[in-house]
């Protein structure tokens, strides 16, 4: 059997077995197992547990704030790599310190900082708030959630260092960072599973998107190693894109869908489309990202040639078909987000609500970017490689125009409830959005135009590089500097808001209308109004007693 179908089949079977166990109430979690896991999450940490606070929401706040700080470094690495593509000697003075700046290495550092430092920390941080809310319980261990966030930051730092020098004192740095990253992720998964085991109600579908995203990472790693895909060119490409579709796309979709209800005050437009997004993220291959499995190769094994992957005819057909199917969950997610954010005549959208602009941006741009990525990946799978020159720009677009805006928008939407304060400045938040979105859109689009010019010149066998192409890359990198400024504005706004933001009364904190247990009926109303509040067929309608008796004076 070919590599793609066999690996996908094992992944599907394993994932659905785990899903069945979780859905059935985690019967494998007996009272003894629950106590053991709870002990490992807190008491087994020893003095380390005393270093952090375990108050409600502390874990989510810690992850989100560190993700915001990593966003600054991610934008700086990416900007510097873009600048060095047309000016390789710009940072030559650093050579006196023993460091030679390289565009490709800095680009790799930007990818690790963006995906693991920013997007992943936003996803996991939001999940520590969303899963307990949807499960109707408290997070199993706030202390553990808070503490492991710092370990995750260390793992991202190791990955960034490894992207510059993968071998230090004979030790492979990137596999060390991946191993540390997986240990932290295992603690996160156990914390969330123990929380789900104590749930008091059924979890809404956005919660399952987040759980599947977390569970898919260790499952995919085990399946890839057992099936041998981790040591195969095609298998590494497949592992890279399955991980992108399950952990990143499903995770971002889960937190964004929940946040869209928070940000707009509207119920999710269609729960069926949420289910389509969940199933589609599992059964399809996401085309986001690079055209090779470089990140998987760095973690598991060698890759013969990054630009030429020997797909068999069966692998080619399977990969092309499964990538084409990704348009279904992407369209389902985008339409559900946009209609939910738009609302209906029952609600008025607040244009100043934190995260609205970022959520709308990511929901709009995910469609054209996934279509462009589909063309590039299909071109690579078929062996044509005519669009290889724009793959890097398109990959950066997927990160800074889809994953970062959606995850950042979700974090900003949950910020008031987590912190108990507003952002320090709504004006600064708006400037941060315009700088980030404008810098990413114009900077990367101009850079992609330069890529197309280089591709055209290469096809015409022109040896001399185009001066116009080099000038466009300069303009593109200067425009992308707006992303750096926007990241700084957002990060400082979030950190400052923790101490100087306006306090929010508990009664005014927005809550999700994804699920409603009861609806008090105090006056005649319509079924539309009840359903628009987030009620479903199982919601209990409670009539409030009234009488028409004449009142009397109150005795003092």
PyMOL commands that set and color helices and strands:
alter all, ss='L'
color gray80, all
select helices_A, chain A and resi 3-23+31-41+43-51+58-84+92-97+103-135+142-164+173-197+205-227+229-231+233-264+271-283+294-299+313-324+326-342+356-381+388-419+426-459+467-500+506-508+527-532
alter helices_A, ss='H'
color red, helices_A
select strands_A, chain A and resi 167-168+171-172+518-521+540-543
alter strands_A, ss='S'
color yellow, strands_A
deselect
rebuild
show_as cartoon
